[in-house]
Amino acid sequence: MKIEVAPQETMRAEAFSLWMTSPMPMVTLTKTFNVTKLLKASKRRGIKFNALLCWCIGKAASDIKEFYILPEKDKLFKYDCIAINIIVNNSKGGINSCDIAYTDDVEQFAKEYNRLTALVAKQCKSSFLEDCMIVGTSAMIETELDCIVNQYTDKFCNPMVMWGRYRSNWLTTTLPISFQFHHVQMDGGHGASFLEQLQQVINEL
């Protein structure tokens, strides 16, 4: 569910007054992750690497209260659920968006990931969940990337997690991940805590 809240009645009141009118309120943090266990779990469970990473992102985000509040134009909204947005290559050579509701059940999330992304790719039509706080993702696996800085638009203030191709060495697999968020939604410390939480979720797979 999505409801409007008064900024002054939230923990983000000061951030709202400071950053809501900023021409560039987005912050980008980049961290190199050890995804060795993620890759092994992907192969063991028969779940796509990107699908499993998206579940880990949802799991980490769901434990951080700042993810449930999001600025939109000149207002602030509160949510009670989180979904992950996937950029899908469609059958016509273009791209579409696909929102997948986060659930603690990784197997169920993976099934919905496969079903919905396949449907969006076939129909060339985006699928959105309006009542969930959306965490955007973008996987550019055509090449290895050190960092990604996304464009800023006031039409989309949602947090965004982005990555390229993972890097396999003899004993470890690593992946640089960029995390972009609106400063009204959270501060740098909250963003850093999310990245630490994400690594912990991956380690516990």
N, C-alpha and C positions, 0 to 999 in steps of 0.2 A: 504494500500500500504506500502511496505517496501523499504527504500532507505538507502544506506550507507552514513554516514556523517563523516566529519573530526572532530575527538575528540577536537582539539584545537579551533574549531569554536563553541563549545557548552559550556554550564554551567558545564559540567562534565569533562572538560579538566584536571584539577588537580587530580580529583579522578581517571581518566583513567591512568595517569602517575604513581600514587601511588599504585593502586590496581590491575591493569590488569595482572600483572605477579605474584601476590600473590598466594601461594599454597592453601590458604584457604580464599577467599575473601567474603565468605557468612556471613551475620549477621542474627541472629534470635532474634525476640522480641516476648514475650508472654503476652497476656492481657486476663483477665477474663471479658467476656461480659455479660450484662444483655440482655437476648434474650426473655424476657417475651412477648413483643409485636410481635416479630418475630413468636413465636409459635402460638399466637392468630391469627395473620394475615394468617399464613399457614392454620389453620383450617377454618377460615372464607372464604378465597378465594379458598380453595380446591387445594392449591399448596403444593407440598412436601416441608418439612422443609429445606432439603439440597438444593433444587432448588431455593427456595426463598433466602437462605443465599448466594448462588452463585450469584444471581442477585444483592444483596446488595454489595457484594465484587466488582462486575463490576461497579456498580454505584459509589462507593467510589473511586475506582481506576481511573475512567474516568475523575475525577475532579482534578487529580494531574499530572502535566506535566511530572514528572520524570518517570511515568509509560510508556511513549511513546518512551523512549530511552532504548536500551538494548545492552550490549556487547555480542559479539559472536566471540570466538577465539581471534584474535588480532584486531578486527574491532568493530565499533560502528554503530548501525543501528537505524533509526527513523521510527516510525509507525504512521498511522493515525486512527487506530482502535484497539480495545481491544477484546479479547475473553477469555472465561473461560474454562480451561481444567478440565474434570471430569474423575476420575478413575472408571471404570465400571467393575463390576463382570460379566463375560461372562457365556454363557450357558455350557461351558466345565469345569467350575470350576477355570478358570484363570482370568486374568484381561486385560483390554484394555484401551486405552486413547480415549477421545472424546472431541473435541473442539467445543464450542458453542459461536457464536458471541454475544457480549453484545449489547443490545438495551435498550433504556429508557422505552420501553413498557414491563412491567413485565409479562403481560399475554402472549404476544408473546414469550418472553424468556422462560417461563415455558412450552409452547407448544413445542418449539424446544428442550428443555431439555428432555421432555418425549419421543419425537419422535426419536431423535438422540441416546440417551442412550439405548433405547429399540432396535434400529437397530444394534448398536455396540455389545450389549449383545448377540443378536441372531446370528449375522454373525461372531462373534469372530474376528473382524477386526477393528483396530484403525482408527479414523477419525481425520485428522489434517487440520488446516487452516494456511497456510504458510505465508500469508500476514498480519496477525494480531499479535499484541504483546500478548502473552499468559500468563495469570495468572493461575498458576497451583493450583489445590486444591486436598486434600485427606481427606476423612471422614472415620475415623476408629471407627464406632459407636458400635463396639462389647463391648467396655468398656469405662469407664470414664478415661480421660487422663488429667494430669496437664500441660504437655509440650511435644512438639515433635521437635526433631532436625533431619532434613533430611540429607541424604548423599549428599556430594558435588561431582559433576562431571562436567568437562568442556564441556560436550555434552549438558548440560542443565543449563543455567544461569538465567532462568526466575524466577520471584518471585513466592513463593509457600505459600499458606494458608492452614493450617491443623488443624483438630479438632477431638475430640472423641465424646462420648455420652454426651448430655446435662444433667444438673442436676436440677431436679424439687424440689423446696421446697413448702411450703404452699402458699406463695404469689408471689414468683419470680422463674424464670428459668434462670440459668446461664450456660455459656459455655466458658471454656478456649480455646483460639485460638492462634496458633503459626504462626508467619509470618516470612518467610525467604526470603532474597533478596541479590542481588549482590551489593557490596559496590561501584562499578563503576556506577551502575544505580542510586542509591540514598544513602543518608547519614541516620544516625540513626534518626535524626529529621524528615526527610521526612517519614520514616517508622512509627514513632510515630504519625505523623499527619494523615497518612492513617488509623491507628487503631482508632483514635479519630473520623475521618470522617465516618468510618464504623459503629461505635456505634451510631452516629447521624442519619445515613440512617436507621438503625434498629429502632431507637426511633420514626422516622417520618412515619413508615409504617402505 
